[in-house]
Amino acid sequence: MLRATVLTLVLACAVASCASDDPEPDAVAIPDASDTPTATAAPTEVAFGEEATVSWAPTSDLSGELSIRVDRVREGDFRDFRGLVGSGITADNQPYYVDVVVTNEGAADLGGLDVPLYLADSAERLSPPWRFASPFGPCDSGPLPDAFATGDQVKTCLVFFASPGADVESITFHPTLETAPVTWSGDVAVPTTPKKQGKRR
């Protein structure tokens, strides 16, 4: 659940632009007190596997309506990211793979856009999904298809990293600071085979 405290929005990182030889960009943006999200209305809370219909205006001249269903959240393995370097990401950041179904219920074509879904973690931070320049086998995270018109549906997987030492609390649709979020929560799937992890706090 989104709390009325300062939340840190971790900026998305396109892996292709995060080579270790490049200077690291700022990875975290901390809102000023005046930018702190406050609950203007109670969030809508749904369980994994349940669908919610939301309005979304990605730009001032584009608005639409989506049905979103978060089917499953799985713990990822940091070893899956071997060779992929992201600014500020270490083995203390637990990766999560999130299976989502999105349907365009409105009249506007929303193709190529990133749906404003975030991982809310136990450190009270919201983290956006990662985008990959080339296919990422375990979970090919990315935006909506280039064309996404009325009635179109996509089943996709999104990659999120929690804050160091933190765990996932919910997946949150939160397009602006002024709107009440929609949150999905439930049991997180844990791999049945042991995986090597970084130190967790």
GUVEX-651661 format. One line per field, with one value per atom (N, C-alpha, C, O): residue number from 0; residue in one letter; atom name; x, z, y. Coordinates in pm, whole numbers. Atoms other than C-alpha are relative to their C-alpha. Last residue first. Layout:
BEGIN
resi	(NUM;...)
resn	(a;...)
name	(CA;...)
u	(X;...)
w	(Z;...)
v	(Y;...)
REM end
This chain:
BEGIN
resi	(200;200;200;200;199;199;199;199;198;198;198;198;197;197;197;197;196;196;196;196;195;195;195;195;194;194;194;194;193;193;193;193;192;192;192;192;191;191;191;191;190;190;190;190;189;189;189;189;188;188;188;188;187;187;187;187;186;186;186;186;185;185;185;185;184;184;184;184;183;183;183;183;182;182;182;182;181;181;181;181;180;180;180;180;179;179;179;179;178;178;178;178;177;177;177;177;176;176;176;176;175;175;175;175;174;174;174;174;173;173;173;173;172;172;172;172;171;171;171;171;170;170;170;170;169;169;169;169;168;168;168;168;167;167;167;167;166;166;166;166;165;165;165;165;164;164;164;164;163;163;163;163;162;162;162;162;161;161;161;161;160;160;160;160;159;159;159;159;158;158;158;158;157;157;157;157;156;156;156;156;155;155;155;155;154;154;154;154;153;153;153;153;152;152;152;152;151;151;151;151;150;150;150;150;149;149;149;149;148;148;148;148;147;147;147;147;146;146;146;146;145;145;145;145;144;144;144;144;143;143;143;143;142;142;142;142;141;141;141;141;140;140;140;140;139;139;139;139;138;138;138;138;137;137;137;137;136;136;136;136;135;135;135;135;134;134;134;134;133;133;133;133;132;132;132;132;131;131;131;131;130;130;130;130;129;129;129;129;128;128;128;128;127;127;127;127;126;126;126;126;125;125;125;125;124;124;124;124;123;123;123;123;122;122;122;122;121;121;121;121;120;120;120;120;119;119;119;119;118;118;118;118;117;117;117;117;116;116;116;116;115;115;115;115;114;114;114;114;113;113;113;113;112;112;112;112;111;111;111;111;110;110;110;110;109;109;109;109;108;108;108;108;107;107;107;107;106;106;106;106;105;105;105;105;104;104;104;104;103;103;103;103;102;102;102;102;101;101;101;101;100;100;100;100;99;99;99;99;98;98;98;98;97;97;97;97;96;96;96;96;95;95;95;95;94;94;94;94;93;93;93;93;92;92;92;92;91;91;91;91;90;90;90;90;89;89;89;89;88;88;88;88;87;87;87;87;86;86;86;86;85;85;85;85;84;84;84;84;83;83;83;83;82;82;82;82;81;81;81;81;80;80;80;80;79;79;79;79;78;78;78;78;77;77;77;77;76;76;76;76;75;75;75;75;74;74;74;74;73;73;73;73;72;72;72;72;71;71;71;71;70;70;70;70;69;69;69;69;68;68;68;68;67;67;67;67;66;66;66;66;65;65;65;65;64;64;64;64;63;63;63;63;62;62;62;62;61;61;61;61;60;60;60;60;59;59;59;59;58;58;58;58;57;57;57;57;56;56;56;56;55;55;55;55;54;54;54;54;53;53;53;53;52;52;52;52;51;51;51;51;50;50;50;50;49;49;49;49;48;48;48;48;47;47;47;47;46;46;46;46;45;45;45;45;44;44;44;44;43;43;43;43;42;42;42;42;41;41;41;41;40;40;40;40;39;39;39;39;38;38;38;38;37;37;37;37;36;36;36;36;35;35;35;35;34;34;34;34;33;33;33;33;32;32;32;32;31;31;31;31;30;30;30;30;29;29;29;29;28;28;28;28;27;27;27;27;26;26;26;26;25;25;25;25;24;24;24;24;23;23;23;23;22;22;22;22;21;21;21;21;20;20;20;20;19;19;19;19;18;18;18;18;17;17;17;17;16;16;16;16;15;15;15;15;14;14;14;14;13;13;13;13;12;12;12;12;11;11;11;11;10;10;10;10;9;9;9;9;8;8;8;8;7;7;7;7;6;6;6;6;5;5;5;5;4;4;4;4;3;3;3;3;2;2;2;2;1;1;1;1;0;0;0;0)
resn	(r;r;r;r;r;r;r;r;k;k;k;k;g;g;g;g;q;q;q;q;k;k;k;k;k;k;k;k;p;p;p;p;t;t;t;t;t;t;t;t;p;p;p;p;v;v;v;v;a;a;a;a;v;v;v;v;d;d;d;d;g;g;g;g;s;s;s;s;w;w;w;w;t;t;t;t;v;v;v;v;p;p;p;p;a;a;a;a;t;t;t;t;e;e;e;e;l;l;l;l;t;t;t;t;p;p;p;p;h;h;h;h;f;f;f;f;t;t;t;t;i;i;i;i;s;s;s;s;e;e;e;e;v;v;v;v;d;d;d;d;a;a;a;a;g;g;g;g;p;p;p;p;s;s;s;s;a;a;a;a;f;f;f;f;f;f;f;f;v;v;v;v;l;l;l;l;c;c;c;c;t;t;t;t;k;k;k;k;v;v;v;v;q;q;q;q;d;d;d;d;g;g;g;g;t;t;t;t;a;a;a;a;f;f;f;f;a;a;a;a;d;d;d;d;p;p;p;p;l;l;l;l;p;p;p;p;g;g;g;g;s;s;s;s;d;d;d;d;c;c;c;c;p;p;p;p;g;g;g;g;f;f;f;f;p;p;p;p;s;s;s;s;a;a;a;a;f;f;f;f;r;r;r;r;w;w;w;w;p;p;p;p;p;p;p;p;s;s;s;s;l;l;l;l;r;r;r;r;e;e;e;e;a;a;a;a;s;s;s;s;d;d;d;d;a;a;a;a;l;l;l;l;y;y;y;y;l;l;l;l;p;p;p;p;v;v;v;v;d;d;d;d;l;l;l;l;g;g;g;g;g;g;g;g;l;l;l;l;d;d;d;d;a;a;a;a;a;a;a;a;g;g;g;g;e;e;e;e;n;n;n;n;t;t;t;t;v;v;v;v;v;v;v;v;v;v;v;v;d;d;d;d;v;v;v;v;y;y;y;y;y;y;y;y;p;p;p;p;q;q;q;q;n;n;n;n;d;d;d;d;a;a;a;a;t;t;t;t;i;i;i;i;g;g;g;g;s;s;s;s;g;g;g;g;v;v;v;v;l;l;l;l;g;g;g;g;r;r;r;r;f;f;f;f;d;d;d;d;r;r;r;r;f;f;f;f;d;d;d;d;g;g;g;g;e;e;e;e;r;r;r;r;v;v;v;v;r;r;r;r;d;d;d;d;v;v;v;v;r;r;r;r;i;i;i;i;s;s;s;s;l;l;l;l;e;e;e;e;g;g;g;g;s;s;s;s;l;l;l;l;d;d;d;d;s;s;s;s;t;t;t;t;p;p;p;p;a;a;a;a;w;w;w;w;s;s;s;s;v;v;v;v;t;t;t;t;a;a;a;a;e;e;e;e;e;e;e;e;g;g;g;g;f;f;f;f;a;a;a;a;v;v;v;v;e;e;e;e;t;t;t;t;p;p;p;p;a;a;a;a;a;a;a;a;t;t;t;t;a;a;a;a;t;t;t;t;p;p;p;p;t;t;t;t;d;d;d;d;s;s;s;s;a;a;a;a;d;d;d;d;p;p;p;p;i;i;i;i;a;a;a;a;v;v;v;v;a;a;a;a;d;d;d;d;p;p;p;p;e;e;e;e;p;p;p;p;d;d;d;d;d;d;d;d;s;s;s;s;a;a;a;a;c;c;c;c;s;s;s;s;a;a;a;a;v;v;v;v;a;a;a;a;c;c;c;c;a;a;a;a;l;l;l;l;v;v;v;v;l;l;l;l;t;t;t;t;l;l;l;l;v;v;v;v;t;t;t;t;a;a;a;a;r;r;r;r;l;l;l;l;m;m;m;m)
name	(N;CA;C;O;N;CA;C;O;N;CA;C;O;N;CA;C;O;N;CA;C;O;N;CA;C;O;N;CA;C;O;N;CA;C;O;N;CA;C;O;N;CA;C;O;N;CA;C;O;N;CA;C;O;N;CA;C;O;N;CA;C;O;N;CA;C;O;N;CA;C;O;N;CA;C;O;N;CA;C;O;N;CA;C;O;N;CA;C;O;N;CA;C;O;N;CA;C;O;N;CA;C;O;N;CA;C;O;N;CA;C;O;N;CA;C;O;N;CA;C;O;N;CA;C;O;N;CA;C;O;N;CA;C;O;N;CA;C;O;N;CA;C;O;N;CA;C;O;N;CA;C;O;N;CA;C;O;N;CA;C;O;N;CA;C;O;N;CA;C;O;N;CA;C;O;N;CA;C;O;N;CA;C;O;N;CA;C;O;N;CA;C;O;N;CA;C;O;N;CA;C;O;N;CA;C;O;N;CA;C;O;N;CA;C;O;N;CA;C;O;N;CA;C;O;N;CA;C;O;N;CA;C;O;N;CA;C;O;N;CA;C;O;N;CA;C;O;N;CA;C;O;N;CA;C;O;N;CA;C;O;N;CA;C;O;N;CA;C;O;N;CA;C;O;N;CA;C;O;N;CA;C;O;N;CA;C;O;N;CA;C;O;N;CA;C;O;N;CA;C;O;N;CA;C;O;N;CA;C;O;N;CA;C;O;N;CA;C;O;N;CA;C;O;N;CA;C;O;N;CA;C;O;N;CA;C;O;N;CA;C;O;N;CA;C;O;N;CA;C;O;N;CA;C;O;N;CA;C;O;N;CA;C;O;N;CA;C;O;N;CA;C;O;N;CA;C;O;N;CA;C;O;N;CA;C;O;N;CA;C;O;N;CA;C;O;N;CA;C;O;N;CA;C;O;N;CA;C;O;N;CA;C;O;N;CA;C;O;N;CA;C;O;N;CA;C;O;N;CA;C;O;N;CA;C;O;N;CA;C;O;N;CA;C;O;N;CA;C;O;N;CA;C;O;N;CA;C;O;N;CA;C;O;N;CA;C;O;N;CA;C;O;N;CA;C;O;N;CA;C;O;N;CA;C;O;N;CA;C;O;N;CA;C;O;N;CA;C;O;N;CA;C;O;N;CA;C;O;N;CA;C;O;N;CA;C;O;N;CA;C;O;N;CA;C;O;N;CA;C;O;N;CA;C;O;N;CA;C;O;N;CA;C;O;N;CA;C;O;N;CA;C;O;N;CA;C;O;N;CA;C;O;N;CA;C;O;N;CA;C;O;N;CA;C;O;N;CA;C;O;N;CA;C;O;N;CA;C;O;N;CA;C;O;N;CA;C;O;N;CA;C;O;N;CA;C;O;N;CA;C;O;N;CA;C;O;N;CA;C;O;N;CA;C;O;N;CA;C;O;N;CA;C;O;N;CA;C;O;N;CA;C;O;N;CA;C;O;N;CA;C;O;N;CA;C;O;N;CA;C;O;N;CA;C;O;N;CA;C;O;N;CA;C;O;N;CA;C;O;N;CA;C;O;N;CA;C;O;N;CA;C;O;N;CA;C;O;N;CA;C;O;N;CA;C;O;N;CA;C;O;N;CA;C;O;N;CA;C;O;N;CA;C;O;N;CA;C;O;N;CA;C;O;N;CA;C;O;N;CA;C;O;N;CA;C;O;N;CA;C;O;N;CA;C;O;N;CA;C;O;N;CA;C;O;N;CA;C;O;N;CA;C;O;N;CA;C;O;N;CA;C;O;N;CA;C;O;N;CA;C;O;N;CA;C;O;N;CA;C;O;N;CA;C;O;N;CA;C;O;N;CA;C;O;N;CA;C;O;N;CA;C;O;N;CA;C;O;N;CA;C;O;N;CA;C;O;N;CA;C;O;N;CA;C;O;N;CA;C;O;N;CA;C;O;N;CA;C;O;N;CA;C;O;N;CA;C;O;N;CA;C;O;N;CA;C;O;N;CA;C;O;N;CA;C;O;N;CA;C;O;N;CA;C;O;N;CA;C;O;N;CA;C;O)
u	(9;1922;-132;-158;124;1984;-2;44;36;2332;-125;-133;-84;2339;-48;-154;44;2164;105;196;-97;2258;-45;-75;-68;1954;94;65;-76;1815;67;113;-142;1562;77;47;-13;1192;144;179;-54;1192;16;53;-142;970;52;-13;-54;629;151;222;-108;509;55;87;-117;175;99;61;25;-66;129;231;-87;-87;-42;-151;20;-222;96;213;-108;-251;-44;-156;59;-455;114;217;-54;-329;-93;-185;-7;-522;48;1;105;-438;20;133;129;-244;-110;-215;0;105;-137;-166;-41;42;-4;-65;-43;12;46;134;-2;9;49;167;27;-69;-15;-107;85;96;-14;85;-21;244;-106;-224;110;250;53;163;127;466;-119;-221;116;790;-120;-141;84;1085;-119;-156;146;1367;-71;-11;49;1738;-150;-199;-92;1851;-59;-98;-109;1542;92;49;33;1334;121;233;-96;1420;-52;-89;-16;1147;113;140;-110;1125;6;12;-75;793;104;78;-73;637;83;149;-141;374;59;-12;-50;36;150;221;-136;-104;27;-9;-42;-460;142;180;-125;-601;37;11;20;-966;126;120;117;-915;-17;-16;127;-566;-112;-90;80;-216;-133;-155;141;29;-82;-70;0;396;-140;-170;-35;339;-13;-86;106;320;46;137;125;650;-108;-88;1;927;-135;-225;66;1031;6;109;-33;1123;-73;-169;115;1127;25;100;85;1365;-127;-228;69;1494;-91;-207;-52;1582;-82;-199;83;1527;73;190;9;1742;-77;-86;-20;1736;-8;-34;-117;1586;8;-94;17;1348;131;239;-115;1333;-43;-140;-58;1011;121;136;61;953;63;168;-100;1047;-70;-158;64;832;107;181;-46;993;-81;-128;88;847;53;50;-75;1139;-77;-22;6;900;83;74;-71;853;-6;-61;-8;612;63;16;-13;686;11;104;-119;556;-1;-106;2;311;132;239;-60;277;-24;-95;109;210;61;159;-24;505;-118;-145;-9;392;28;-4;-135;469;19;130;-117;106;132;147;-101;-163;130;209;-109;-410;112;166;-132;-703;97;93;-2;-1065;139;164;39;-1062;13;39;146;-1066;-49;-170;40;-706;-152;-212;96;-628;-37;-63;52;-322;-91;-54;85;-224;-63;-126;109;69;-77;-19;82;329;-129;-206;144;577;-76;-54;61;939;-152;-207;131;1110;-49;-31;82;1473;-132;-140;69;1608;-79;-163;130;1846;-65;-22;93;2127;-138;-233;61;2310;-92;-166;-97;2370;-75;-196;54;2182;111;214;50;2290;-56;-102;-42;2321;-65;-188;93;2257;45;99;-35;2512;-101;-123;84;2408;21;-7;-42;2686;-84;-50;-145;2517;37;-15;-42;2155;152;207;57;2010;52;47;-93;2253;-54;23;-93;2035;99;152;-134;1765;98;102;-99;1405;133;149;-136;1134;92;91;-100;802;131;173;-129;494;95;66;-96;181;124;165;24;-136;93;49;-132;-139;-20;-78;3;-452;142;216;-130;-496;-24;-104;24;-796;134;204;-62;-703;-63;-105;48;-873;57;55;55;-741;-46;-48;54;-618;-66;-113;24;-396;-51;15;92;-375;-27;-73;113;-224;-102;-218;-36;-6;-125;-236;-146;-16;52;163;-29;-382;150;205;-141;-487;15;-28;-15;-822;144;209;-55;-822;-4;4;8;-1008;38;-16;48;-899;1;94;-12;-862;-53;-150;121;-796;26;138;97;-523;-131;-212;-58;-313;-105;-178;-93;-546;60;4;48;-707;108;224;-85;-669;-64;-179;78;-809;91;194;-34;-616;-100;-162;-55;-795;33;-41;107;-837;65;181;120;-625;-123;-235;115;-347;-123;-185;92;-41;-127;-165;134;255;-85;-39;34;549;-141;-235;39;629;-44;-77;119;632;-51;-166;117;868;-128;-234;1;1112;-127;-220;86;1104;24;55;71;1409;-87;-34;53;1525;-82;-180;110;1748;-41;44;91;1979;-124;-223;69;2175;-106;-188;91;2369;-59;-45;131;2669;-88;-45;27;2960;-142;-235;61;2998;-16;-32;-102;3247;-56;21;-81;3004;105;155;-127;2750;92;89;-59;2415;128;153;-69;2279;71;120;-100;2189;79;192;-125;2025;106;224;-11;1762;137;239;-132;1733;-9;-41;-15;1411;136;191;15;1451;22;105;-123;1396;-17;-109;31;1117;131;208;-108;1181;-38;-72;-28;874;111;116;-81;848;30;83;-137;568;77;26;-20;192;135;143;11;195;28;96;-75;121;-21;-136;85;0;88;191)
w	(-133;521;65;178;-22;232;141;235;-141;123;11;-47;-76;-245;143;176;-11;-373;69;134;-72;-501;-2;-107;83;-600;85;201;-70;-452;-100;-205;-5;-672;67;45;-80;-592;9;99;72;-710;92;209;-30;-498;-74;-72;33;-620;20;-28;99;-439;-22;74;-26;-259;-116;-233;-18;-301;28;59;-96;-392;14;-28;2;-667;100;104;-42;-611;-7;29;-5;-787;33;-34;72;-708;5;86;-91;-616;-77;-189;13;-853;100;135;-45;-772;-1;60;-146;-783;53;171;-47;-1138;152;215;111;-1332;41;-24;-62;-1030;-103;-103;113;-1115;60;137;-12;-830;-133;-198;131;-791;-13;11;96;-422;-135;-146;-73;-116;-95;-65;68;-278;95;171;66;-48;-65;-28;-14;64;-77;-161;-122;127;19;121;-69;-139;131;218;-64;-304;72;105;-127;-515;51;2;-109;-879;124;119;-100;-1141;96;117;-96;-1464;93;48;-35;-1653;106;199;-124;-1831;23;-69;-4;-2099;136;231;-120;-2210;3;-90;-2;-2459;135;240;-129;-2555;-11;-113;0;-2835;141;238;-5;-2804;-1;24;-76;-2916;-8;-117;24;-3056;85;165;-110;-2944;2;79;25;-3232;109;129;78;-3137;-40;-42;142;-2872;-75;-32;78;-2510;-145;-189;12;-2341;-71;-107;96;-2231;-6;72;-47;-2016;-104;-169;104;-2185;24;-46;-12;-1871;-92;-57;-117;-1836;7;61;-6;-2195;120;101;-126;-2219;32;70;-79;-2581;123;116;73;-2692;89;210;142;-2594;-86;-206;58;-2256;-149;-219;143;-2047;-55;-12;88;-1669;-144;-172;65;-1480;-84;-132;130;-1254;-59;-12;105;-883;-130;-130;123;-609;-107;-132;127;-269;-114;-107;41;77;-124;-133;-33;195;-40;-38;-145;204;47;163;-87;-171;146;181;-130;-423;98;112;-113;-772;127;140;-84;-1034;102;137;-107;-1324;75;13;-126;-1535;116;212;-98;-1868;136;176;-123;-2095;95;136;-127;-2437;116;111;-27;-2777;133;164;39;-2884;36;26;-102;-2691;-28;63;18;-2980;96;88;43;-2843;-19;56;144;-2835;-52;-172;48;-2493;-151;-222;-6;-2352;-56;-66;32;-2445;-9;-101;110;-2266;-21;75;21;-2047;-122;-227;119;-1900;-10;85;8;-1657;-130;-234;115;-1539;0;96;-22;-1300;-129;-231;132;-1273;20;96;6;-957;-144;-217;121;-896;11;77;43;-539;-128;-130;58;-510;-52;-154;-111;-274;-49;29;-39;-573;120;152;-51;-696;35;19;-28;-905;44;-23;-136;-880;37;150;-96;-1256;136;147;-15;-1440;109;210;-109;-1572;2;-100;18;-1775;120;234;121;-1797;-32;-120;17;-1548;-133;-238;50;-1520;-15;-31;133;-1486;-65;-188;99;-1196;-142;-238;42;-995;-104;-184;-43;-988;-52;-172;103;-1009;62;184;-33;-745;-115;-162;-27;-919;43;-11;-28;-921;43;135;-87;-1085;17;-74;-25;-1269;104;190;-43;-1255;42;148;-93;-1453;31;-60;-39;-1622;98;190;-101;-1816;27;-65;4;-1988;104;211;-108;-2073;-19;-129;32;-2283;124;234;-117;-2299;-43;-156;21;-2539;129;233;112;-2580;-33;-142;-11;-2244;-112;-97;40;-2249;10;31;5;-2086;-45;-8;95;-1989;-6;67;11;-1822;-108;-221;99;-1698;3;107;-41;-1516;-116;-233;115;-1531;46;144;-33;-1270;-128;-208;101;-1318;54;129;19;-1051;-95;-102;76;-1075;-25;-105;121;-800;-68;-2;-17;-552;-133;-239;60;-571;17;44;-25;-369;-59;-29;31;-492;13;-55;116;-318;-20;76;-37;-79;-125;-223;-9;-212;32;-1;23;-201;2;25;40;-43;-13;88;-111;-40;-50;-166;31;-274;127;229;-65;-156;-36;-18;101;-415;60;-12;69;-167;-105;-148;-86;54;-69;-49;-110;-234;82;40;7;-440;118;228;-126;-438;-4;-15;-13;-784;127;140;-92;-793;1;6;4;-1056;84;70;-127;-1141;-7;-99;-22;-1451;140;207;-47;-1436;18;82;-130;-1653;43;-38;9;-1934;139;235;37;-1917;-6;-10;-115;-1720;-32;59;5;-1999;110;146;-133;-1892;0;95;-26;-2224;134;178;103;-2354;29;-17;-24;-2025;-103;-71;121;-2053;2;1;61;-1691;-124;-113;87;-1536;-67;-93;143;-1261;-78;-42;62;-901;-151;-206;130;-757;-67;-105;96;-387;-129;-129;77;-177;-98;-157;119;93;-65;0;-38;326;-127;-237;13;290;58;155;-125;240;-25;-122;8;-83;128;164;0;0;0;67)
v	(-58;-734;-36;5;-73;-966;55;-11;-13;-1074;84;192;-91;-1155;4;-49;-138;-1460;83;32;-80;-1804;145;200;-97;-2005;83;111;-104;-2324;94;51;36;-2505;111;228;122;-2466;-48;-124;115;-2105;-121;-108;14;-1877;-122;-227;132;-1762;0;88;-7;-1450;-140;-210;82;-1477;11;12;142;-1190;-73;-12;67;-823;-146;-185;144;-600;-63;-26;89;-226;-145;-180;133;42;-96;-93;116;389;-120;-127;115;704;-122;-147;100;987;-113;-148;-50;1304;-106;-85;-13;1157;40;20;-133;1043;1;-85;-85;714;139;195;-133;481;101;137;-90;118;139;164;-118;-72;74;106;-60;-418;108;83;0;-499;45;100;-7;-562;-3;-65;-55;-680;2;-92;99;-737;69;181;-12;-509;-111;-178;63;-577;2;-47;91;-331;-51;27;-73;-179;-98;-209;-63;-417;78;60;22;-480;71;189;-105;-519;-40;-158;18;-717;120;235;-120;-726;-32;-110;18;-1024;126;174;-38;-989;-30;-64;66;-1112;23;-15;51;-863;-66;-13;53;-777;-53;-111;76;-566;-41;30;144;-468;-83;-204;45;-109;-151;-209;-69;-56;-60;-151;56;-153;75;168;-29;-107;-68;-189;-124;-85;44;164;16;-352;132;222;61;-227;-17;53;-75;-150;-79;-195;-110;-389;68;36;-122;-683;111;130;-98;-1011;131;164;-90;-1226;118;209;29;-1522;83;37;128;-1495;-21;-60;52;-1126;-125;-116;92;-1021;-53;-92;127;-724;-97;-75;-31;-356;-125;-116;64;-443;30;30;25;-235;-54;-14;-14;-253;-21;-91;118;-203;35;147;31;98;-126;-171;23;99;-35;-121;44;252;-13;82;-54;275;-58;-172;-110;229;72;195;-122;11;125;236;-20;-288;118;157;94;-264;41;145;-66;-114;-99;-212;91;-247;84;164;-8;-9;-112;-166;99;-16;7;19;-44;297;-97;-66;-10;119;35;-28;76;196;21;134;-72;312;-95;-213;-46;159;69;112;77;130;66;188;-26;313;-74;-100;96;338;39;149;-47;537;-116;-214;-27;414;35;23;-132;249;15;-82;-11;-105;134;156;-138;-191;6;-49;-10;-518;146;219;-135;-586;0;-53;-2;-925;139;186;-97;-926;-20;-51;37;-1178;82;80;-22;-1015;-28;38;13;-1130;2;-78;65;-1005;0;98;-16;-917;-76;-179;121;-883;27;117;-35;-588;-127;-182;-24;-694;39;41;127;-846;14;-79;97;-492;-129;-138;132;-234;-94;-105;11;132;-135;-152;-101;179;-22;-28;-109;-144;95;52;-92;-390;113;179;-118;-693;91;53;-70;-950;122;200;2;-1183;65;27;-130;-1076;10;118;-20;-1426;128;143;56;-1474;12;7;-104;-1235;-51;26;39;-1502;104;131;27;-1390;-40;-39;-42;-1421;-38;-151;104;-1465;63;165;-62;-1243;-111;-187;68;-1382;85;156;141;-1290;-60;-137;49;-912;-145;-172;113;-827;-43;-81;56;-492;-114;-103;103;-361;-66;-108;131;-38;-92;-48;84;290;-140;-194;130;571;-73;-19;67;926;-130;-144;143;1115;-61;-52;17;1494;-147;-179;-93;1586;-18;20;-136;1275;87;38;-9;928;136;174;-108;976;19;102;-39;651;106;86;-107;526;47;47;-129;193;99;60;-91;-137;140;191;-134;-393;84;74;-106;-767;132;135;-78;-1029;117;169;77;-1294;73;28;57;-1142;-86;-161;112;-979;-39;-11;125;-637;-106;-75;116;-318;-125;-156;119;13;-120;-126;81;287;-113;-161;130;522;-80;-74;99;871;-133;-158;-79;1188;-90;-42;79;981;89;123;12;1200;-66;-49;45;1167;-6;-59;126;1378;-42;36;98;1644;-132;-226;-51;1934;-98;-89;17;1734;45;-13;-94;1713;-21;-89;-118;1394;93;48;-12;1166;125;235;-136;1062;6;-67;-20;756;145;235;113;613;23;-50;5;927;-109;-110;-111;833;-8;-110;37;599;123;220;-60;702;-31;-25;-132;450;59;-15;-98;162;142;238;-34;-60;105;171;72;-54;50;168;7;89;-82;-155;-125;213;0;103;-27;-131;126;140;71;-216;33;37;80;53;-65;3;9;165;-87;-205;115;291;3;110;-23;548;-127;-210;46;447;6;-55;57;658;-37;51;-16;711;-69;-188;121;759;30;138;-23;1027;-133;-224;-31;929;24;-2;-144;913;38;114;-74;535;147;182;-124;345;78;104;-119;0;123;128)
REM end
